[in-house]
Amino acid sequence: MTLQAKHILDEAMGLPPNERALVAEELLASLAPSSSKSIGEMWAIEAEKRIDVYDRGEVKAIPAKEVFEKIDRQRQFT
């Protein structure tokens, strides 16, 4: 990463989360300018695919409580 890119990244990291998300979306969109779909639209499509896979019984859901407990345990070791 160049010094200029590192400086921009450091500045962006100082933004509030919602503004960082907007900056990230714009940067990602600039990588694929021919795509007319927004990042949000692509995530909506991905979410629908994941719901379909779940509805067909191809994946098992894990209760949120278990997921967060696992994350908490992992964070204790870092």
DRENSEMI-893796 format. One record per residue: residue number from 0; residue in three letters; x negated, y, z of N, C-alpha, C, O in turn. Coordinates in nm, 3 decimals, always signed. Layout:
BEGIN
+-----+--------+---------+---------+---------+---------+---------+---------+---------+---------+---------+---------+---------+---------+
! num ! residu !     n.x !     n.y !     n.z !    ca.x !    ca.y !    ca.z !     c.x !     c.y !     c.z !     o.x !     o.y !     o.z !
+-----+--------+---------+---------+---------+---------+---------+---------+---------+---------+---------+---------+---------+---------+
! NUM !    ALA !       X !       Y !       Z !       X !       Y !       Z !       X !       Y !       Z !       X !       Y !       Z !
...
+-----+--------+---------+---------+---------+---------+---------+---------+---------+---------+---------+---------+---------+---------+
END
This chain:
BEGIN
+-----+--------+---------+---------+---------+---------+---------+---------+---------+---------+---------+---------+---------+---------+
! num ! residu !     n.x !     n.y !     n.z !    ca.x !    ca.y !    ca.z !     c.x !     c.y !     c.z !     o.x !     o.y !     o.z !
+-----+--------+---------+---------+---------+---------+---------+---------+---------+---------+---------+---------+---------+---------+
!   0 !    MET !  -0.086 !  -0.117 !  +0.000 !  +0.000 !  +0.000 !  +0.000 !  -0.090 !  +0.123 !  +0.000 !  -0.187 !  +0.131 !  +0.076 !
!   1 !    THR !  -0.057 !  +0.217 !  -0.085 !  -0.137 !  +0.340 !  -0.091 !  -0.110 !  +0.426 !  +0.032 !  -0.012 !  +0.405 !  +0.104 !
!   2 !    LEU !  -0.197 !  +0.521 !  +0.056 !  -0.177 !  +0.612 !  +0.169 !  -0.049 !  +0.692 !  +0.152 !  +0.022 !  +0.718 !  +0.249 !
!   3 !    GLN !  -0.019 !  +0.731 !  +0.028 !  +0.104 !  +0.807 !  +0.003 !  +0.226 !  +0.721 !  +0.037 !  +0.319 !  +0.769 !  +0.102 !
!   4 !    ALA !  +0.225 !  +0.596 !  -0.007 !  +0.337 !  +0.506 !  +0.021 !  +0.349 !  +0.483 !  +0.172 !  +0.460 !  +0.481 !  +0.225 !
!   5 !    LYS !  +0.237 !  +0.464 !  +0.239 !  +0.238 !  +0.444 !  +0.384 !  +0.294 !  +0.567 !  +0.455 !  +0.371 !  +0.554 !  +0.550 !
!   6 !    HIS !  +0.257 !  +0.686 !  +0.408 !  +0.308 !  +0.810 !  +0.467 !  +0.460 !  +0.818 !  +0.448 !  +0.533 !  +0.852 !  +0.542 !
!   7 !    ILE !  +0.507 !  +0.787 !  +0.329 !  +0.651 !  +0.790 !  +0.302 !  +0.723 !  +0.690 !  +0.391 !  +0.828 !  +0.720 !  +0.447 !
!   8 !    LEU !  +0.666 !  +0.570 !  +0.403 !  +0.726 !  +0.467 !  +0.488 !  +0.733 !  +0.513 !  +0.633 !  +0.836 !  +0.497 !  +0.699 !
!   9 !    ASP !  +0.625 !  +0.570 !  +0.682 !  +0.623 !  +0.621 !  +0.820 !  +0.730 !  +0.727 !  +0.841 !  +0.799 !  +0.728 !  +0.943 !
!  10 !    GLU !  +0.744 !  +0.816 !  +0.744 !  +0.847 !  +0.920 !  +0.754 !  +0.987 !  +0.858 !  +0.753 !  +1.073 !  +0.896 !  +0.832 !
!  11 !    ALA !  +1.008 !  +0.763 !  +0.665 !  +1.140 !  +0.698 !  +0.654 !  +1.175 !  +0.623 !  +0.782 !  +1.291 !  +0.622 !  +0.823 !
!  12 !    MET !  +1.077 !  +0.562 !  +0.846 !  +1.103 !  +0.487 !  +0.969 !  +1.148 !  +0.579 !  +1.082 !  +1.205 !  +0.531 !  +1.181 !
!  13 !    GLY !  +1.124 !  +0.707 !  +1.069 !  +1.168 !  +0.803 !  +1.169 !  +1.313 !  +0.846 !  +1.152 !  +1.367 !  +0.918 !  +1.236 !
!  14 !    LEU !  +1.374 !  +0.804 !  +1.043 !  +1.514 !  +0.841 !  +1.018 !  +1.608 !  +0.756 !  +1.101 !  +1.571 !  +0.646 !  +1.144 !
!  15 !    PRO !  +1.730 !  +0.805 !  +1.124 !  +1.830 !  +0.723 !  +1.192 !  +1.862 !  +0.599 !  +1.106 !  +1.845 !  +0.603 !  +0.984 !
!  16 !    PRO !  +1.907 !  +0.490 !  +1.168 !  +1.933 !  +0.367 !  +1.094 !  +2.022 !  +0.382 !  +0.971 !  +1.995 !  +0.323 !  +0.867 !
!  17 !    ASN !  +2.128 !  +0.462 !  +0.982 !  +2.218 !  +0.476 !  +0.867 !  +2.149 !  +0.545 !  +0.750 !  +2.174 !  +0.511 !  +0.634 !
!  18 !    GLU !  +2.063 !  +0.641 !  +0.779 !  +1.990 !  +0.709 !  +0.671 !  +1.883 !  +0.618 !  +0.612 !  +1.859 !  +0.620 !  +0.491 !
!  19 !    ARG !  +1.819 !  +0.537 !  +0.697 !  +1.720 !  +0.440 !  +0.645 !  +1.788 !  +0.342 !  +0.551 !  +1.732 !  +0.305 !  +0.448 !
!  20 !    ALA !  +1.910 !  +0.299 !  +0.587 !  +1.984 !  +0.206 !  +0.501 !  +2.013 !  +0.268 !  +0.366 !  +2.001 !  +0.202 !  +0.263 !
!  21 !    LEU !  +2.052 !  +0.395 !  +0.366 !  +2.080 !  +0.463 !  +0.240 !  +1.955 !  +0.476 !  +0.155 !  +1.959 !  +0.455 !  +0.033 !
!  22 !    VAL !  +1.844 !  +0.511 !  +0.218 !  +1.717 !  +0.522 !  +0.145 !  +1.678 !  +0.386 !  +0.088 !  +1.637 !  +0.375 !  -0.027 !
!  23 !    ALA !  +1.692 !  +0.281 !  +0.169 !  +1.657 !  +0.146 !  +0.124 !  +1.744 !  +0.105 !  +0.005 !  +1.694 !  +0.047 !  -0.091 !
!  24 !    GLU !  +1.873 !  +0.134 !  +0.012 !  +1.963 !  +0.099 !  -0.097 !  +1.922 !  +0.170 !  -0.226 !  +1.921 !  +0.110 !  -0.333 !
!  25 !    GLU !  +1.889 !  +0.298 !  -0.215 !  +1.847 !  +0.374 !  -0.333 !  +1.717 !  +0.318 !  -0.391 !  +1.703 !  +0.306 !  -0.513 !
!  26 !    LEU !  +1.623 !  +0.283 !  -0.304 !  +1.497 !  +0.226 !  -0.352 !  +1.520 !  +0.092 !  -0.422 !  +1.465 !  +0.067 !  -0.529 !
!  27 !    LEU !  +1.602 !  +0.007 !  -0.361 !  +1.631 !  -0.122 !  -0.424 !  +1.703 !  -0.104 !  -0.557 !  +1.674 !  -0.174 !  -0.654 !
!  28 !    ALA !  +1.796 !  -0.012 !  -0.561 !  +1.869 !  +0.013 !  -0.685 !  +1.776 !  +0.062 !  -0.795 !  +1.798 !  +0.035 !  -0.912 !
!  29 !    SER !  +1.671 !  +0.135 !  -0.757 !  +1.578 !  +0.186 !  -0.857 !  +1.494 !  +0.076 !  -0.920 !  +1.436 !  +0.096 !  -1.027 !
!  30 !    LEU !  +1.486 !  -0.039 !  -0.855 !  +1.408 !  -0.151 !  -0.909 !  +1.482 !  -0.223 !  -1.020 !  +1.420 !  -0.290 !  -1.104 !
!  31 !    ALA !  +1.613 !  -0.211 !  -1.021 !  +1.694 !  -0.277 !  -1.123 !  +1.794 !  -0.178 !  -1.180 !  +1.915 !  -0.193 !  -1.161 !
!  32 !    PRO !  +1.745 !  -0.074 !  -1.250 !  +1.836 !  +0.031 !  -1.298 !  +1.939 !  -0.019 !  -1.399 !  +2.043 !  +0.045 !  -1.416 !
!  33 !    SER !  +1.914 !  -0.130 !  -1.464 !  +2.010 !  -0.179 !  -1.563 !  +2.132 !  -0.243 !  -1.497 !  +2.235 !  -0.261 !  -1.561 !
!  34 !    SER !  +2.119 !  -0.275 !  -1.370 !  +2.230 !  -0.337 !  -1.299 !  +2.331 !  -0.230 !  -1.260 !  +2.297 !  -0.130 !  -1.198 !
!  35 !    SER !  +2.456 !  -0.253 !  -1.297 !  +2.559 !  -0.155 !  -1.264 !  +2.621 !  -0.182 !  -1.127 !  +2.699 !  -0.102 !  -1.076 !
!  36 !    LYS !  +2.587 !  -0.296 !  -1.068 !  +2.644 !  -0.330 !  -0.938 !  +2.561 !  -0.268 !  -0.827 !  +2.438 !  -0.266 !  -0.832 !
!  37 !    SER !  +2.630 !  -0.217 !  -0.729 !  +2.560 !  -0.162 !  -0.613 !  +2.517 !  -0.276 !  -0.521 !  +2.566 !  -0.388 !  -0.533 !
!  38 !    ILE !  +2.427 !  -0.246 !  -0.433 !  +2.383 !  -0.345 !  -0.335 !  +2.503 !  -0.396 !  -0.256 !  +2.514 !  -0.515 !  -0.228 !
!  39 !    GLY !  +2.592 !  -0.306 !  -0.221 !  +2.713 !  -0.345 !  -0.147 !  +2.798 !  -0.444 !  -0.223 !  +2.848 !  -0.541 !  -0.166 !
!  40 !    GLU !  +2.813 !  -0.421 !  -0.353 !  +2.891 !  -0.514 !  -0.435 !  +2.823 !  -0.650 !  -0.442 !  +2.889 !  -0.754 !  -0.437 !
!  41 !    MET !  +2.691 !  -0.649 !  -0.454 !  +2.618 !  -0.776 !  -0.460 !  +2.631 !  -0.852 !  -0.328 !  +2.645 !  -0.974 !  -0.328 !
!  42 !    TRP !  +2.625 !  -0.780 !  -0.215 !  +2.643 !  -0.846 !  -0.086 !  +2.784 !  -0.901 !  -0.072 !  +2.803 !  -1.007 !  -0.013 !
!  43 !    ALA !  +2.883 !  -0.829 !  -0.124 !  +3.021 !  -0.877 !  -0.117 !  +3.035 !  -1.008 !  -0.194 !  +3.103 !  -1.100 !  -0.148 !
!  44 !    ILE !  +2.973 !  -1.016 !  -0.310 !  +2.976 !  -1.139 !  -0.389 !  +2.908 !  -1.252 !  -0.313 !  +2.959 !  -1.364 !  -0.307 !
!  45 !    GLU !  +2.792 !  -1.222 !  -0.254 !  +2.719 !  -1.323 !  -0.176 !  +2.802 !  -1.370 !  -0.057 !  +2.805 !  -1.489 !  -0.026 !
!  46 !    ALA !  +2.869 !  -1.277 !  +0.009 !  +2.952 !  -1.313 !  +0.124 !  +3.065 !  -1.406 !  +0.081 !  +3.095 !  -1.504 !  +0.150 !
!  47 !    GLU !  +3.128 !  -1.377 !  -0.032 !  +3.235 !  -1.464 !  -0.083 !  +3.182 !  -1.604 !  -0.113 !  +3.249 !  -1.703 !  -0.084 !
!  48 !    LYS !  +3.063 !  -1.612 !  -0.172 !  +3.003 !  -1.743 !  -0.201 !  +2.981 !  -1.821 !  -0.072 !  +3.009 !  -1.941 !  -0.064 !
!  49 !    ARG !  +2.931 !  -1.751 !  +0.030 !  +2.904 !  -1.818 !  +0.157 !  +3.033 !  -1.864 !  +0.224 !  +3.037 !  -1.971 !  +0.285 !
!  50 !    ILE !  +3.138 !  -1.784 !  +0.214 !  +3.268 !  -1.823 !  +0.269 !  +3.319 !  -1.947 !  +0.196 !  +3.370 !  -2.039 !  +0.260 !
!  51 !    ASP !  +3.307 !  -1.950 !  +0.064 !  +3.351 !  -2.066 !  -0.014 !  +3.277 !  -2.192 !  +0.029 !  +3.338 !  -2.298 !  +0.044 !
!  52 !    VAL !  +3.146 !  -2.182 !  +0.047 !  +3.065 !  -2.296 !  +0.090 !  +3.113 !  -2.344 !  +0.227 !  +3.124 !  -2.464 !  +0.251 !
!  53 !    TYR !  +3.140 !  -2.251 !  +0.316 !  +3.190 !  -2.285 !  +0.450 !  +3.327 !  -2.352 !  +0.439 !  +3.350 !  -2.455 !  +0.502 !
!  54 !    ASP !  +3.417 !  -2.293 !  +0.360 !  +3.551 !  -2.348 !  +0.345 !  +3.550 !  -2.489 !  +0.288 !  +3.637 !  -2.570 !  +0.320 !
!  55 !    ARG !  +3.452 !  -2.520 !  +0.204 !  +3.441 !  -2.655 !  +0.146 !  +3.375 !  -2.752 !  +0.244 !  +3.364 !  -2.871 !  +0.215 !
!  56 !    GLY !  +3.334 !  -2.703 !  +0.359 !  +3.272 !  -2.789 !  +0.460 !  +3.128 !  -2.825 !  +0.432 !  +3.076 !  -2.922 !  +0.488 !
!  57 !    GLU !  +3.062 !  -2.749 !  +0.345 !  +2.924 !  -2.778 !  +0.308 !  +2.823 !  -2.727 !  +0.411 !  +2.708 !  -2.769 !  +0.411 !
!  58 !    VAL !  +2.866 !  -2.637 !  +0.496 !  +2.781 !  -2.588 !  +0.605 !  +2.862 !  -2.586 !  +0.733 !  +2.985 !  -2.577 !  +0.731 !
!  59 !    LYS !  +2.791 !  -2.593 !  +0.845 !  +2.855 !  -2.589 !  +0.975 !  +2.830 !  -2.453 !  +1.038 !  +2.719 !  -2.401 !  +1.034 !
!  60 !    ALA !  +2.933 !  -2.397 !  +1.095 !  +2.918 !  -2.269 !  +1.164 !  +2.858 !  -2.292 !  +1.302 !  +2.883 !  -2.395 !  +1.366 !
!  61 !    ILE !  +2.780 !  -2.197 !  +1.346 !  +2.721 !  -2.201 !  +1.480 !  +2.784 !  -2.086 !  +1.559 !  +2.782 !  -1.972 !  +1.513 !
!  62 !    PRO !  +2.838 !  -2.116 !  +1.677 !  +2.898 !  -2.008 !  +1.756 !  +2.798 !  -1.895 !  +1.781 !  +2.680 !  -1.919 !  +1.806 !
!  63 !    ALA !  +2.847 !  -1.774 !  +1.774 !  +2.761 !  -1.656 !  +1.791 !  +2.686 !  -1.660 !  +1.923 !  +2.569 !  -1.621 !  +1.929 !
!  64 !    LYS !  +2.751 !  -1.708 !  +2.029 !  +2.685 !  -1.715 !  +2.159 !  +2.558 !  -1.799 !  +2.150 !  +2.454 !  -1.762 !  +2.206 !
!  65 !    GLU !  +2.565 !  -1.913 !  +2.081 !  +2.447 !  -1.999 !  +2.065 !  +2.338 !  -1.929 !  +1.984 !  +2.220 !  -1.939 !  +2.018 !
!  66 !    VAL !  +2.377 !  -1.860 !  +1.880 !  +2.280 !  -1.790 !  +1.796 !  +2.206 !  -1.684 !  +1.877 !  +2.084 !  -1.676 !  +1.872 !
!  67 !    PHE !  +2.281 !  -1.604 !  +1.952 !  +2.218 !  -1.497 !  +2.030 !  +2.132 !  -1.553 !  +2.143 !  +2.029 !  -1.495 !  +2.177 !
!  68 !    GLU !  +2.175 !  -1.665 !  +2.203 !  +2.093 !  -1.727 !  +2.307 !  +1.960 !  -1.775 !  +2.248 !  +1.855 !  -1.759 !  +2.309 !
!  69 !    LYS !  +1.966 !  -1.833 !  +2.128 !  +1.843 !  -1.880 !  +2.062 !  +1.750 !  -1.762 !  +2.032 !  +1.629 !  -1.770 !  +2.053 !
!  70 !    ILE !  +1.808 !  -1.654 !  +1.982 !  +1.728 !  -1.534 !  +1.953 !  +1.663 !  -1.482 !  +2.081 !  +1.545 !  -1.448 !  +2.081 !
!  71 !    ASP !  +1.740 !  -1.476 !  +2.188 !  +1.685 !  -1.429 !  +2.316 !  +1.570 !  -1.517 !  +2.362 !  +1.468 !  -1.466 !  +2.409 !
!  72 !    ARG !  +1.584 !  -1.650 !  +2.348 !  +1.476 !  -1.741 !  +2.388 !  +1.351 !  -1.717 !  +2.303 !  +1.240 !  -1.716 !  +2.355 !
!  73 !    GLN !  +1.370 !  -1.699 !  +2.173 !  +1.257 !  -1.678 !  +2.083 !  +1.187 !  -1.546 !  +2.112 !  +1.064 !  -1.537 !  +2.104 !
!  74 !    ARG !  +1.262 !  -1.445 !  +2.146 !  +1.205 !  -1.313 !  +2.174 !  +1.123 !  -1.313 !  +2.302 !  +1.033 !  -1.231 !  +2.318 !
!  75 !    GLN !  +1.153 !  -1.405 !  +2.393 !  +1.077 !  -1.413 !  +2.518 !  +0.935 !  -1.459 !  +2.493 !  +0.846 !  -1.432 !  +2.574 !
!  76 !    PHE !  +0.912 !  -1.529 !  +2.382 !  +0.779 !  -1.583 !  +2.352 !  +0.699 !  -1.494 !  +2.259 !  +0.586 !  -1.529 !  +2.223 !
!  77 !    THR !  +0.754 !  -1.380 !  +2.218 !  +0.679 !  -1.292 !  +2.127 !  +0.630 !  -1.169 !  +2.198 !  +0.565 !  -1.084 !  +2.137 !
+-----+--------+---------+---------+---------+---------+---------+---------+---------+---------+---------+---------+---------+---------+
END
